């Protein structure tokens, strides 16, 4: 995907990064619905609650031109849920698939079931996964890399006529015993539930309205890690690194709705209007149980790492596309959001009083975005798109009110700043696309000039809370930062059965001091050769990355060596009576390379050579 990289803290729940932006700098939505993780350590990005079985498409918008789901500076990732079949020629469908990966003894069971007629259609899909600890390229077991997960999604759709349709979605995701080898804590339970009702009306104009509610419960757990609190569990001759036990539950609940109207004014103009609102309630707590060797346990200490807070955001979005000629199209869009934060916890106010912060119980702020783009068809196969924009984004709850959030990447505790200004970005993008019968080439470049960039700044006057931290950092606005990215995609098909694909992506980030921005991936390249004929498919691919020596050591970064990894994949499909069978066999990391990527926290080696089996039966 264009601009996409992944931040990895273990074998589970990789966090998306787009052109160097991540976390609160991105809008991550499910079918346009806002949803927020409940973990202060970003161990549960929203992408972790979606599975391929219930995924229809993934779409990415770059930079400030992502404001249809909310004002933001980095981009947007939307995951559309699979819909029930509405084809009356297929009254019912069913499929069951089983997958196995040798490196982690991973067992994966996936299924889909669909029923439908002319007016009613129903879908049920799900997955069960269980992974044990994997082994790296040195044949060493990576402790705390296991997980177990169940995901279910069902949708019911009613289409009374050719104009109107109604749809209901329910999503349930439950992960248990999730290990994070790069972090000092694991997750005993991560649960997400989502309910949505949707109405669409398609005439000359298109109307779409949706009402939704979702909740995320996340419980961090260090009970499997060494600790002086449980002295009898300490392995003989091994020093313990954790001096306390911590219970850390978090809850995030969101209620939202939006209405979108698409109006073709005439043959040359199309207007999109959207009004939306969501309310998010969140709280994250920590209870610390301290004990020193030779002493009785101390009284448990309680604090709210995210004080109980309600955030309400109301937004208006408008976009107009004008088809000036057969070659030129102009698009302008804009958005305004009104944010209201209500601190619902007296305890949270008391916590921040030790830093001489006077917290208002209610704080409101307007943020805005405006974008322009032009698409010009230079010739029959060549198109150029130029875009520019401006946007602002509100600080996240953690950036505003986080209280002693431990960051395992740089080893510092982080404290929020209630007085943060919104980040502001000027965005520029150039896309060039060329295609003919055998060749497709996409070259994309973007530049973001960010003001009031938010990052943690070391405050030596605030003592660290834990013995193993390097100090305390407070979120602050730095004057400016800049991010440049470029993506190149080439697809060449010399024969109908043969294709060669290459994808290269590069990101450059710098903060106001001319120091490198932390967590910026190096140049990465993927080359894949695919052969398909009749029912057989074969693919060989090479994934490689340059060394990343442009690092910010103040934020825990070290240089990352270059690597190359080779993978082989094959598939074959055939019919048995009315059943369609798909079988797959692959080998990832063919040469058993011991490697890690620059965005992998803790420099934990990725899985070594793995044999992967896949079998799917469809009806």
C-alpha angles and dihedrals in degrees: 000000000000112000094353123141129161130230109214127202096162141330092302139060104014111199118231121238122188118198091332095313122115144154114020090001089075134060107225111185141169110224088337092307120131117235130168133203120242098216122101089204095054091244091141113049112179089251088069091068095059126076131196089248092065097033121104101173142341118219128187129199119194130232122322091347089083099082099116088093097035142319110290141145106217107049142265136268117198123186113199116209121234113263131218116263115263097183105116090204089069106056093174141005132190136179137173125191135186126197134184131189117194099204093067099016084244117185118197126183118185131177142175129192127182136178128181151155134180095297109014129053132170134191134191123181135163150155139213120200132180122180128180123203110300128223123235130222090278089058090247119142112242105221120221094020095117128109143167124208143179123190128181131179129178131179133186121196130190120193109182093176143349092281108044134051136172126200137183124195130192122185127184125180126177126180122182137182092013115176125207110194093187094054134064091235138050132204122253093184138007116176132177130182126184132184123185138175120196136186125191131184119186120191125122083314124045121224125188126178127178136183119190145167129190139172134198123199116190126180119189116204135190097175092114094052126088114269138169087222089075099039095172090061095055112112113245112265094008123116115228118233100194120069098189146030118242130199107199118176122170132188129193122181125182131190116186148154139186139187121204128187126188114197123184100209093190139323091298105038134059122182126199120195125184134177120187142168136185136178120205124194116192140168133168122191137192129197114187122203109197128191133166123207111270095015135093117259115276124237110279114261120220131198140153111242087189108027112223105277139168119212119192120188125185118186142182121201129186131179132176127191118197120195099206096173139347086273106037130060124174123199128188126180137170141177141191125199127193111206125197119186117192118189105214098182127084085189090061091053090051092050094055093044089079087068091049092250115150103207119204111217089226128038125173133190140174119223127182146188136199126183138179129189138173126201116199125185102213094183140343092288104022126080130172126197123194120189137176133175151156127225144163130208133200120240113257123250090257092051092049103036109008111138119207097333108181115224110202091193097068099012097240134126112237126213126194126240116220091197098059117138120226116267114250127203137188108204132199127180138177122191123185121187128185128177142166134161093291107020136054122181128181122182117182128181129178137178126196121192106195127195125196089019111192120231138137117272120198114250109193091189093067112075121227116253097217132051094232099053125102093222142289130299127193122208111248141164113257115201099250149337135186135212127192125185137176132189128189123191124182125180116184123182110183090168133027090246098040130067135170120204128190127183124182126177132181133183130188123189133181134174127214094274089060088249119134116268110246121252099023114151121228126237108303128192135189124190120184130179115197131189121191127176129156105324098338129093128182128183134182120186140178122204116192140166133194121238115274108221096152097091139148106233091187087070098048098267124149129183116274121215123232120259143183125203127188125208134185125201134180136177139184131185130194141161128249109186104303094342126098114210124198118190126186135187125182144161119214122197089015095188093046092242117190102221146134133198125242092249092054108109117229094016088265111175116246122235119297127223111334133183111214126198127190133181126177128183117195133184 
